[in-house]
Amino acid sequence: MEEIQAVKPKRKTSFYISIAFMSGILMYVMQYFVVDLLLYQLLSTFGTEWAEIEWLWLVAVGVTYLATIGVSGALVLIAFRKGVLSGFSGTPACPRLPFLVIPMVIGSLYLLNMGVNLIFGDLLAPFEPSYTVDSFPHTPAGVAAYLIYLSVLPAIFEEWFFRGVLQKNLSTVISRKAAIVISAVIFGFMHVDPGQTVFAIGFGLIAGYLFEQTGSIWFGVLIHFVNNAVSGCGTYWSVVYASEEATAALGIYIMLSMAIAVIGLPIYFSTMRKQKFRRMSHEERMLPAGRSIVKVTFKNPFLYLMLAGYCCLLWLLYLR
């Protein structure tokens, strides 16, 4: 009887981990196949003229992006029987030294990115995005829509899904650490660019830690917004206006962020004992932390389907 009861939680845990990876696969399918086909169909139906209206095109892309996040979120919410607003719920709190945390997190990720590029630069070169003047909007309405699409929507809705929905619900069936890692890996692989994938996994790990620390998604939303807005604006000015000043300013920002990370990390970790975390009672968990979670995760076929989808998209987008 005890053996039967021990098997059921493992099966249930495997089911929820499968749901997590299935949400990642669904995001691939929606974003790179259904959405592209939908926009192509709209272009074919209404002609290409409407796509030349920059703000209207970006609104269409933004709506389909939200649909992609929404469908994957719905899958997880239905599986866990939770409501849409549950991903936003939680008592907002700031971590210790909040003004140090923001540049320290961004600087740490730049350090990570620099290390990856130094080691694997030649391998990553074929996947580096190439921006031209035509890659960006030029009208005021188009630029405004671009900034919203680039920084506001991802900051709110990616944090809602990956931390507020996926990680939060996974942490009820597996350990908190495992939930952070799995949601961060899925978040990273949604960025179909190996260099950006590493950066995004690093961000997902830190944002997941901050979510556990603060009890809400909003501090992660703030860091996500700052990172996307600054890097996006810097790239825009550097490419569209060929501005050496913007390029230099972005470089100084990156160097300062990395310096703050190098100096701030020892200071921050020295306060770790004073950090407060949300703790979940043992009774709320279906499977305790340990090797069993690792085994269940690596035996899950949907993990490998998600990775296979990532490799296929790399080939379609960069190597074909």
Secondary structure, DSSP 8 states (H G I E B T S, - for coil): -HHHHHHHHHHHHHHHHHHHHHHHHHHHHIIIIIHHHHHHHHHHHH-STGGGSHHHHHHHHHHHHHHHHHHHHHHHHHHHT--GGGGT-S-----SSHHHHHHHHHHHHHHHHHHHHHHHHHHHGGG-----GGGS--SHHHHHHHHIIIIIHIIIIIHIIIIIIIIHHHTTTS-HHHHHHHHHHHHHHTS-SHHHHHHHHHHHHHHHHHHHHHSSSHHHHHHHHHHHHHHHHHHHHHHHS--HHHHHHHHHHHHHHHHHHHHHHHHHHTTGGG-------GGG-SS-SSHHHHHHHHT-HHHHHHHHHHHHHHIIIII-
